[in-house]
Every structure is written in C-alpha cells, then in structure tokens.
C-alpha cells in the first residue's frame, strides 16, 4: 500500500526536481506519470486541483517578484492547519474539465480515465507522517526552488493558494481552493501547463476521507 501525506500529493509532486508532466502518451495510450500518481492531492495535477483567481491574476502574480510570498510566510499559513490523524484514507478524484488543443481523438478520455483510476487504492498515513503536519511538505516545495507561491491563505480549515512552477520544458500555474481537517480534505484545483509546445488545462476535485485504522 502506498504511503502519502495529506492534504494531497501536490506538495510531493511539486517538490520533485525538474517536475514532470502528469501524463505520458505513447502510440495513443496515456498513463499517469509516477510522481503524479504517488502524489495523492493533487493538487495538484490540478492542488491540488475551482480556481480562486483568474488566469491573468495568476500570471501577473508570478511575474511580480515583489508580490511573491516568502517561504516563512507560506509556512506560517500552513502551520495553521490541524494535523491529520493517522489511519487509512480513501481518495476520490473527479476530473471536471480537461482541455488539450490538438490532441488526437480519444486521447483526452484516456488521460481522464488514467488519472481518475490512479488513486483507487487509497493510502495509509502513518503516525510519523501525521505528526509532521503540512509544514514539511511546504518546505520540500520551497527547497526544490521549482515553485513560487504568490498566495497561500489559511483561515480555519479553509485553504486557498496559487503557485507557479517550472516543469520540464515549460511552466505550470496552479490555483486551488478547499477545506482541510484532521480526518480528510476536499480540494478543487485548476492547473494550466504550457510545456514542450503543448498546452493543457485541467480542473479536478479531490476528496480524501479517513476510513479507519491502517491494516496491520
């Protein structure tokens, strides 16, 4: 059984050096890439991952270095979140929109099926992972130097964030909104990627729910 951290694998995927695209397609067959499949929130591929700001706002924020949050500021916001309880979690992913101009017929349906099917087994969150909370995930993102936060707001269990990341051959913009508690999360995220001459935009909802203790 895979072990990942809450509120989503977004941080895990974003922390990889030279972040990879969420899909690889060969000869008309598409599959979720390893880093995204094991990420769990999404969030990113979507954060993740409804968008909390417009595309133009995200681009303006990333272009303005003065508006970027410091690592300390983002970590301080993350520290407001209640630590997750250890245990077994279910994870449901619903891709609500997926656009890739110029993609061959049927490819988008394959991508959607691959993404939604990648998380069916759920995951076990160990006491050690739960005790780390969410600040370490943010630290991994910050240390990678690949992503910059222009917004990270936490109010009670409500979370809203924007990040711009360097991916292989281009950039990715992520907007996410949702709720996080000690026993689960409900996140909606929008991801827009422009890499290697191809654009992709996706919106997904990810719901994680604690279902009980981990299997012995």
C-alpha positions, 0 to 999 in steps of 0.5 A: 500500500502506498504511503502519502501525506495529506492534504494531497500529493501536490506538495510531493509532486511539486517538490520533485526536481525538474517536475514532470508532466502528469501524463505520458502518451505513447502510440495513443495510450496515456498513463499517469506519470509516477510522481503524479500518481504517488502524489495523492492531492493533487493538487495538484495535477490540478492542488491540488486541483475551482480556481480562486483567481483568474488566469491573468491574476495568476500570471501577473502574480508570478511575474511580480517578484515583489508580490511573491510570498516568502517561504516563512510566510507560506509556512506560517499559513500552513502551520495553521492547519490541524494535523491529520490523524493517522489511519487509512484514507480513501481518495476520490478524484473527479476530473471536471474539465480537461482541455488539450488543443490538438490532441488526437481523438480519444486521447483526452478520455484516456488521460481522464480515465488514467488519472481518475483510476490512479488513486483507487487504492487509497493510502495509509498515513502513518503516525510519523507522517501525521505528526509532521503536519503540512509544514514539511511538505511546504518546505520540500516545495520551497527547497526544490526552488521549482515553485513560487507561491504568490498566495497561500491563505489559511483561515480555519480549515479553509485553504486557498493558494496559487503557485507557479512552477517550472516543469520540464520544458515549460511552466505550470500555474496552479490555483486551488481552493478547499477545506482541510481537517484532521480526518480528510480534505476536499480540494478543487484545483485548476492547473494550466501547463504550457510545456514542450509546445503543448498546452493543457488545462485541467480542473479536478476535485479531490476528496480524501476521507479517513476510513479507519485504522491502517491494516496491520 
